[in-house]
């Protein structure tokens, strides 16, 4: 009963202003942490190799350095540069690109249209702004991780549409994602949203990361798909459950849409020491093998969600 009341309270809150948006102040999220995927099996998993490696980690490293080369993604000029960079990269892999202006910001959009039921859409998202820093981890790793997944998804066609969103103004209260979700008309056609947050730090080297669904029934198919992908690929990852509404997935929840957010084990006590700090640059604290494993899991989960034939076999 205690946890149910806590979750209901969290999910009823509106978008938070910047001064209260800092993940470090979300004490309820720290209290909600639960290690889900069996830790007992992690030693055995470490000895196993991924059945089929598909994420191009060299591409990921190169593009992360380029994307986080500006000192701060808050100004219109720097955000325009970030969106131009993403536009060029998504055009290269064959996605159609557009933008959504709102208020004083602009969301980035890229799509790969489904060949059978294009009206059915799976949304993969990240936020592209940062807080007084280069934001290599927050949220360069999420944004470029999404690009690395999309690069692999571009190699074949799927019956459903894949929509990539780069949300602006997340750091001042989920403004971009709120603006975007408000424009959605046929919500029944949205399969869900997988939101990519910072995923670069794993100081404990235990493969722990968050898949946050706050036990919302409408979103469990998304977290289950990621969990199944970890198992299928024998990845050395440990899922750490927690509950927070302090990223763009919450804009979907408030509008009755399925969503989850993935991130490093922030609330489990393994957060980036450079979070919202000038030292958030590409350096040795970022664990590229850890990120690769997370992206492999999300890639397979995405394919299973947008491919009817695979869904029928499950």
Order of alpha helices (4+ residues) and beta strands (2+ residues): alpha-alpha-beta-alpha-alpha-alpha-beta-beta-beta-alpha-beta-alpha-beta-beta-alpha-beta-alpha-beta-alpha-alpha
